[in-house]
Amino acid sequence: MYAIVVSKEALKELKALPKVIVRNISNAIDGLEEQPRPSGCKKLKGIQPALWRIRIGDYRVIYLVDDVVRIVEIRRIAHRKDVYE
């Protein structure tokens, strides 16, 4: 089991979204406790430390996995057109 840590920025972005989308994203984030690299996740290139992303419809969750301490740190939650800026 991995611990989930959500950054202040990601929490603020999540609160601004509609409730239906928040529910779907919350379910996906909860799944990261068991499997931090689920099928369909991608490692982002050219960024250090290595960040991962999962898709939830048109939204993306960007996160960092620390296997030593067993923590998943959620960095960003945003629409796909805005998340990579």
Secondary structure as GFF3:
##gff-version 3
##sequence-region A 1 85
A	DSSP	beta_strand	3	6	.	.	.	ID=ss1
A	DSSP	alpha_helix	8	15	.	.	.	ID=ss2
A	DSSP	alpha_helix	19	31	.	.	.	ID=ss3
A	DSSP	beta_strand	42	43	.	.	.	ID=ss4
A	DSSP	beta_strand	51	56	.	.	.	ID=ss5
A	DSSP	beta_strand	59	66	.	.	.	ID=ss6
A	DSSP	beta_strand	71	79	.	.	.	ID=ss7
###
